[in-house]
Amino acid sequence: MVDLYSIAAPLLRRLDPETAHRMTIAGLRVAPRPRSTGTDPVVLRTNVMGLEFSNPIGLAAGFDKHAEVPDALLGLGFGFVEVGSVTPRPQPGNPRPRVFRLEEDHAVINRYGFNSQGLAVVAGRLRKRREQPGVVGVNVGANKASEDPIADYVEGVGELTGLAAYFVINVSSPNTPGLRTLQARDSLDALLDRVLAARSNDDVQYSAPLVVKIAPDLSPENCRDIAEVLLVRGVDGLIVSNTTTARPTMQSISRDEAGGLSGAPLFEPSTRILAEMYRLTEGKLSLIGTGGIASGHDAYRKIKAGASLVQLYTALIFQGPRLIGQIKQELADLLAADGYDNVAQAVGADAANE
């Protein structure tokens, strides 16, 4: 697939971003699917939330929204893949155009709006790959027209129980009206109360870890409230962060499009929030760092800020799948240079040095 991408890249860059994305998915569906050649460096192996990862580099939600090609993506060398966001009922999302490349800024703006083929379709696909190796998590969301968004999350986790290695409660997409209000203390507590109550129901066993994904556009008070709720409720992990509605100084003509901004401009703000959440949760939660990662050095900074795992997506649009191997090798070299025997030893290292 890497070589095929090199051939196809000039064509894909000429297409509008959404069409190019669908063509990439189509290519992954038909391309040979060997597992990634070689073995990941031992220093990258890690256990997080009770799950074994051959390396801590994951693909963020948003690429494989409908669980069409998780095994092909694992075969490219990712340590884990997150599919979704998936909503209980199918919905088309926002009108096109809804995604924009910001070439000069190595960034993307999207306003997809949880376009989803729905739980039934995603469950069917995950059921077919149940015996396959590899960590595949599922990011669940709420339908735009839902009268009870919290019930959508409960339904999503319940419907996909036994099919996901972990679940992500996505309350931070900026493209579904009102969704981010679920990050507020009382709303988040009520959401987790209902999801975790169902988890303890004798009729339903939610054995997969539960993770919450937050926005980077949070005040210090928001961060404190979220940390307290997650710790009290006993959630397993936290993803920091989703896309941003902020618009730092950028060069691209599409910089003022509505939607969530991802890529290089998100790296610094998302890493600051990551470090703050690591401090506030006292290292008691497994953190997944995402936002602007484009190199092994970027991944290492997230890890030293408190991330046990990291995710990327936007950088792949500009650099292609060779980036995965490059990040892993660079990260392994950086860990070895600092005297670490295992990536887990570096988690939160910068916080410890403050």
Secondary structure as UniProt FT lines:
FT   HELIX           2..14
FT   HELIX           17..30
FT   HELIX           42..44
FT   STRAND          46..48
FT   TURN            49..50
FT   STRAND          51..53
FT   STRAND          57..59
FT   TURN            61..62
FT   TURN            65..66
FT   HELIX           70..75
FT   TURN            76..77
FT   STRAND          80..86
FT   STRAND          99..102
FT   HELIX           103..105
FT   STRAND          107..110
FT   HELIX           119..128
FT   TURN            129..131
FT   STRAND          135..140
FT   TURN            144..145
FT   HELIX           149..159
FT   TURN            160..163
FT   STRAND          167..170
FT   TURN            174..175
FT   TURN            177..178
FT   HELIX           179..183
FT   HELIX           185..199
FT   TURN            202..203
FT   STRAND          210..214
FT   HELIX           220..233
FT   STRAND          237..240
FT   TURN            253..256
FT   STRAND          260..263
FT   HELIX           264..266
FT   HELIX           267..280
FT   TURN            281..283
FT   STRAND          286..290
FT   HELIX           296..305
FT   STRAND          307..312
FT   HELIX           314..319
FT   HELIX           322..337
FT   TURN            338..339
FT   HELIX           343..346
FT   TURN            347..348
FT   HELIX           349..353
//
